Amino acid sequence: MKIAVIGAGIVGVTTAYELGRDGHAVTVFERRGAAAEETSFANAGIIAPGYVAPWAAPGMPGKVLGQLLQRHASIRMAWPLGVDDVKWAWKWYRACRLDTYLANRAHMRRLAFYSRARLHAIRNELRLEYDRSDGYLVVLRTERDRHMVQPSLQVLRDAGIPFRLLEPEQARLVEPALDSNTAFVAAIELPDDEVGNCRQFALLLKNEAQRNGVKFRFNATVRNLAAGPQPAVWVQGEPQATEFDVVVLCAGVASAQLLRPMGLALPLVSVHGYSLSASIKEPLNAPRSAVMDEHYKVAITRLGNRIRVAGGAELGGRAADKHQAPLRTLYKVLQDWFPGAANRSSGIQEWKGARPMLPDGPPLVCAGGAAGLWLNIGHGSSGWALSCGSARAMADMVAGRSAELDMTGFDLARLGH
């Protein structure tokens, strides 16, 4: 089949790769000048399937309200707050019911474990070499942090996910560079989890997709889509549309705008995250792999010769406006745990990225409600962790095959469409 993929972030690139691998004639349209230039550019890089869960959870509304005035809040509201943001927040609030949360968590973790297996298969088959490391350490600063994490530990036990609850001296054997002046009460070690450079992987896989015949059209902004008997893609600045047999939409937040003229209004908005990236000044002072500060919800990861600090969830505002409060939190957490790791003299890259998020958590990996249209969107902060599995499932469904895992909960029906 002749297939168009809209978007070349990690989800779009993995989808194009899987479709090209299946023998389809694939063209990828991307508004930026290269792959993985937006949400996939500088994320934390953590692959931890056991920790993948919806943001819409029981008790979360109270936590959000309680953090609004805190100096180092992990969740913030930014102005201007649009009508779509307010509508999304109401739908998110309604999705925080226990039964909804448990169902969506099960769906997301099922896809996350499948996706990790698919990531490993691709990496081994293609012998891809990108900055990565094994292991994940969740640090608990206070007794309250230890108490609050107990339900998550029970979930890990029930799922048979290996982990160890460590005392501080044990945790420092796992991550020796943890600063001795910063106190904490315990840590959780997840040895099977990992960290990897999402953007590097996307660029490498793009090259492999091209070897399979996939064409990438960069600086090509799609302004309109048509579904039906003859799906078509209109690119801004071009007089005529290009016809395809199938269109797969992987355009992140921009997907909502493209779908609206087709009568499909999705509650898909940007929830922005922040990160810092710097070269490592002294390797012995840097983390070996990934460390999550559970109290501030900030991750510190080792990506080859670079260190990355990522966190924050900001609803509303403009993508171009970097607010200092979340950045100050990232600098504080870095200083607390690894004060001598970053080479500040060579500059620290400050980044803000838009995570395309649906209010209840899971992405849409499904038919788009019109002939020839498919959706692979709404992965939120879990795009890297879910991308390879979503892509393989999408390729199977487009070809008329059953996916290798149960795709219940990833279709439009759950959103009332």
C-alpha positions in Angstrom: 0.0 0.0 0.0 0.9 3.6 -0.5 1.0 5.1 3.0 1.5 8.6 4.4 2.8 9.1 7.9 2.3 12.6 9.4 5.0 13.5 11.9 8.6 12.4 12.4 8.9 12.3 16.2 9.8 9.0 17.9 6.2 7.7 17.3 6.2 8.7 13.6 9.7 7.3 12.9 9.0 4.0 14.6 5.7 3.7 12.7 7.3 4.5 9.4 10.0 2.0 10.1 7.5 -0.8 10.8 5.4 0.0 7.8 8.4 0.1 5.5 9.7 -3.2 7.0 6.3 -4.7 6.0 6.9 -3.7 2.4 4.6 -0.6 2.1 5.5 2.5 0.1 5.8 5.0 2.9 6.2 8.8 2.8 6.7 10.7 6.1 5.7 14.4 6.2 7.4 16.5 8.9 7.1 20.2 9.5 10.6 20.5 11.0 13.9 20.2 9.2 14.8 16.9 10.8 13.4 14.0 12.8 12.8 14.2 16.5 13.0 18.0 16.8 10.0 18.5 19.1 8.7 16.3 22.0 11.4 13.7 21.3 14.3 16.1 21.3 15.4 16.2 24.9 13.2 14.0 27.1 14.4 12.1 30.2 15.0 8.9 28.2 13.7 6.5 30.8 12.2 3.1 29.8 10.5 1.9 33.0 7.3 -0.1 32.0 6.4 -0.8 35.6 6.2 3.0 36.3 4.1 3.8 33.2 0.7 5.0 34.5 -2.0 7.6 33.7 -1.6 11.1 35.2 -5.3 10.9 35.9 -5.3 9.0 39.2 -7.2 9.0 42.5 -6.0 11.8 44.7 -4.2 13.7 41.9 -6.7 16.6 41.9 -5.9 17.3 45.5 -2.1 17.0 44.9 -2.4 19.4 42.0 -4.3 22.0 44.1 -1.8 21.5 47.0 1.1 22.2 44.7 -0.1 25.3 42.9 1.6 27.7 45.4 4.6 25.6 46.2 8.0 26.9 45.1 9.2 23.6 43.6 5.8 22.3 42.4 6.0 19.4 39.9 2.7 20.4 38.4 1.9 23.9 37.3 -0.7 26.0 35.5 0.6 28.6 33.1 -1.2 31.6 31.4 -2.8 31.9 29.0 -5.0 28.9 29.8 -7.1 28.3 26.8 -10.7 26.9 26.5 -9.3 23.6 25.3 -7.0 23.4 28.3 -10.0 24.0 30.7 -12.1 21.4 28.9 -9.2 19.0 29.1 -8.7 19.6 32.8 -12.4 18.8 33.5 -12.2 15.5 31.5 -9.0 14.7 33.4 -10.7 15.3 36.7 -13.5 12.9 35.8 -11.0 10.3 34.7 -9.4 10.3 38.1 -11.9 7.7 39.4 -10.3 4.5 40.7 -12.0 2.1 38.3 -11.0 4.3 35.3 -7.5 4.7 36.6 -7.0 0.9 37.2 -8.2 0.0 33.7 -6.1 2.6 31.9 -3.0 1.7 34.0 -3.4 -1.9 32.9 -3.7 -0.9 29.3 -0.6 1.4 29.4 1.6 -1.1 31.2 0.6 -3.9 28.8 1.7 -1.8 25.9 4.8 -0.5 27.7 6.2 -4.1 28.3 5.4 -5.1 24.7 7.1 -1.9 23.5 10.3 -2.5 25.5 10.5 -6.0 24.1 10.0 -4.6 20.6 12.7 -1.9 21.3 15.2 -4.6 22.3 14.3 -6.7 19.2 14.9 -3.7 16.9 18.1 -2.7 18.7 19.6 -6.2 18.5 18.4 -6.9 14.9 19.8 -3.7 13.5 22.7 -3.4 16.0 21.9 0.2 16.8 24.4 2.0 19.0 23.1 5.0 20.9 23.7 6.4 24.3 22.0 4.1 26.8 22.5 2.4 30.2 20.8 -0.2 32.4 19.1 0.3 35.8 16.8 2.8 37.4 16.9 4.1 41.0 14.0 5.9 42.6 15.2 8.0 45.6 12.8 8.6 48.5 13.7 11.8 50.4 11.2 11.6 53.3 9.2 9.1 55.3 6.1 10.5 53.6 7.6 9.7 50.2 8.2 6.1 51.4 4.6 5.8 52.6 3.2 7.3 49.4 5.1 4.9 47.2 3.8 1.7 48.9 0.8 1.1 46.6 3.2 1.4 43.6 5.5 -1.2 45.1 2.5 -3.6 45.6 1.7 -3.1 41.9 5.3 -4.1 41.0 5.0 -7.2 43.3 1.7 -8.2 41.8 3.2 -7.9 38.3 6.3 -9.8 39.1 8.6 -6.9 38.3 12.0 -7.2 39.9 12.9 -4.5 42.4 14.8 -3.9 45.7 13.9 -1.6 48.5 17.3 -0.2 49.6 18.6 1.6 52.6 20.6 4.8 51.8 24.0 3.0 52.2 22.9 0.3 49.8 21.6 2.8 47.3 25.0 4.6 47.3 26.6 1.3 46.2 24.2 1.4 43.1 24.9 5.1 42.5 28.1 6.0 44.2 28.1 9.6 43.1 25.0 10.5 45.1 26.0 13.5 47.2 26.6 12.6 50.8 25.2 15.9 52.0 21.7 15.2 50.7 19.7 13.0 53.1 17.2 10.4 52.0 15.4 7.6 53.8 15.3 4.8 51.1 15.5 4.0 47.4 13.9 1.6 45.0 16.2 -0.2 42.5 14.7 -1.5 39.3 17.5 -3.4 37.6 15.6 -4.3 34.4 14.7 -0.8 33.5 16.9 1.4 31.4 17.7 4.8 29.9 18.4 5.7 26.3 18.7 8.7 24.1 15.4 8.9 22.4 16.5 11.4 19.7 19.6 9.4 18.8 17.5 6.2 18.4 15.0 8.1 16.3 17.7 9.4 13.9 19.3 6.0 13.6 15.9 4.3 12.9 15.1 7.0 10.3 18.2 5.9 8.4 17.2 2.3 8.6 13.7 3.2 7.4 15.2 5.0 4.4 17.1 1.9 3.6 13.8 0.1 3.5 12.5 2.7 0.9 10.7 5.0 3.3 10.8 8.6 2.0 11.0 11.6 4.4 9.8 15.0 3.4 11.1 17.6 5.9 10.0 21.2 6.1 6.6 19.9 4.8 3.8 21.3 6.9 0.5 19.3 6.3 -2.3 21.8 6.3 -5.2 19.5 5.5 -6.2 15.8 5.3 -8.9 14.0 3.4 -10.1 10.5 4.3 -12.5 8.3 2.5 -12.1 6.2 -0.7 -9.1 8.2 -1.7 -7.2 9.6 1.3 -5.1 12.7 0.5 -2.5 15.0 2.1 -2.3 18.7 1.4 1.1 20.3 2.1 1.4 24.0 2.7 2.7 25.9 -0.3 1.9 23.1 -2.8 -1.0 23.5 -5.3 -2.1 19.9 -5.3 -2.8 17.2 -2.8 -1.0 13.8 -2.9 -3.2 10.8 -2.8 -2.5 7.7 -0.7 -4.2 4.4 0.2 -3.8 5.1 3.9 -2.9 8.1 6.1 -1.4 7.4 9.6 -1.5 10.5 11.9 1.5 10.7 14.3 1.7 14.5 14.5 1.4 15.0 18.3 -0.6 18.0 19.5 -1.0 19.2 15.9 -3.1 16.1 15.2 -6.1 17.7 16.9 -6.1 20.6 14.5 -5.9 18.3 11.5 -8.7 16.1 12.7 -11.2 18.9 13.6 -12.3 19.7 10.0 -13.0 16.0 9.6 -15.5 16.1 12.4 -13.3 14.5 15.0 -12.8 16.7 18.1 -10.2 15.1 20.4 -9.3 16.3 23.9 -5.6 16.4 23.0 -3.5 19.3 24.5 0.1 20.1 25.3 1.3 19.4 28.8 4.8 20.9 28.7 7.9 19.4 30.3 11.4 20.9 30.9 14.9 19.5 30.8 18.5 20.5 31.2 21.3 18.9 29.2 25.1 19.3 29.8 28.3 17.6 29.1 29.7 15.7 32.1 32.6 17.4 33.8 33.8 14.5 35.9 32.4 11.0 35.1 32.9 9.8 38.7 30.5 12.6 39.9 27.8 11.6 37.5 25.0 9.0 37.7 25.7 5.5 36.3 22.2 5.3 34.8 18.9 6.9 35.8 17.9 8.4 39.2 14.4 9.7 39.9 13.8 12.1 42.8 10.3 10.9 43.8 9.7 14.0 45.9 10.2 16.5 43.1 9.3 14.1 40.2 12.6 15.0 38.5 14.8 12.4 36.7 18.5 12.7 36.3 19.9 10.4 33.6 23.3 9.5 32.1 23.4 9.7 28.3 26.9 8.8 27.3 29.1 11.8 28.0 26.1 14.0 28.8 23.8 14.4 31.8 20.1 15.2 31.5 17.7 16.5 34.2 14.0 16.4 33.3 10.7 17.0 34.9 7.7 19.2 35.4 4.2 19.2 34.0 2.9 22.5 32.9 -0.7 22.9 31.5 -1.4 26.1 29.4 0.9 28.8 28.3 2.9 29.1 25.1 5.5 26.6 23.9 8.0 29.4 23.3 7.8 30.7 26.9 10.3 29.1 29.3 9.3 29.8 32.8 12.1 30.0 35.4 10.3 28.3 38.3 10.4 24.7 36.8 14.0 25.3 35.6 15.0 26.4 39.1 13.6 23.1 40.4 15.7 21.1 37.9 18.9 23.0 38.9 18.1 22.4 42.6 17.6 18.6 42.1 20.8 18.4 40.1 22.8 20.3 42.7 21.3 18.2 45.5 22.3 14.8 44.1 25.2 15.3 41.6 26.7 18.8 42.2 30.0 18.1 40.4 28.6 16.3 37.4 27.6 19.0 34.9 30.2 21.0 33.0 28.5 24.4 33.4 31.3 26.4 31.8 30.6 24.8 28.4 26.9 25.7 28.7 23.7 24.0 29.8 20.9 23.5 27.3 17.5 24.4 28.7 14.6 22.8 26.8 10.8 22.9 27.0 8.8 20.4 25.1 5.1 19.8 24.4 3.8 16.4 25.4 0.6 15.5 23.5 -1.6 14.2 26.2 -5.2 12.8 26.4 -7.0 13.4 29.7 -7.3 9.7 30.7 -3.8 8.5 29.9 -3.5 5.9 27.2 -2.7 6.9 23.6 -4.9 6.3 20.6 -3.5 3.5 18.5 -6.5 2.7 16.3 -8.6 3.4 13.2 -9.4 7.1 12.9 -13.2 6.8 12.3 -13.0 7.4 8.6 -11.9 5.2 5.7 -8.1 5.2 5.2 -7.3 7.1 8.4 -5.4 5.7 11.3 -4.3 7.3 14.6 -1.1 6.8 16.6 -1.2 9.8 19.0 -1.6 11.1 22.5 1.3 9.2 24.2 2.0 12.1 26.6 5.2 11.8 28.7 5.4 8.1 27.8 6.1 8.4 24.1 9.6 7.0 24.2 8.4 4.1 26.4 5.4 3.2 24.2 6.6 4.1 20.7 8.0 0.8 19.5 5.1 -1.2 20.6 2.5 1.3 19.3 4.3 1.3 15.9 4.3 -2.5 15.6 0.7 -2.8 16.6 -0.3 0.0 14.2 1.5 -1.7 11.3 -0.3 -5.0 12.0 -3.7 -3.3 12.2 -3.1 -1.3 9.0 -2.3 -4.6 7.2 -5.5 -6.2 8.5 -3.8 -8.4 11.0 -4.4 -8.8 14.7 -1.8 -7.1 16.8 0.4 -9.3 18.9 -1.2 -7.9 22.1 -4.7 -7.0 23.2 -5.3 -3.4 22.0 -8.4 -2.9 24.1 -8.5 0.6 25.6 -6.5 2.3 22.8 -9.5 3.1 20.5 -11.8 6.1 20.0 -14.7 4.3 21.8 -13.3 5.1 25.2 -13.5 8.8 24.5 -17.1 8.6 23.3 -16.4 8.6 19.6 
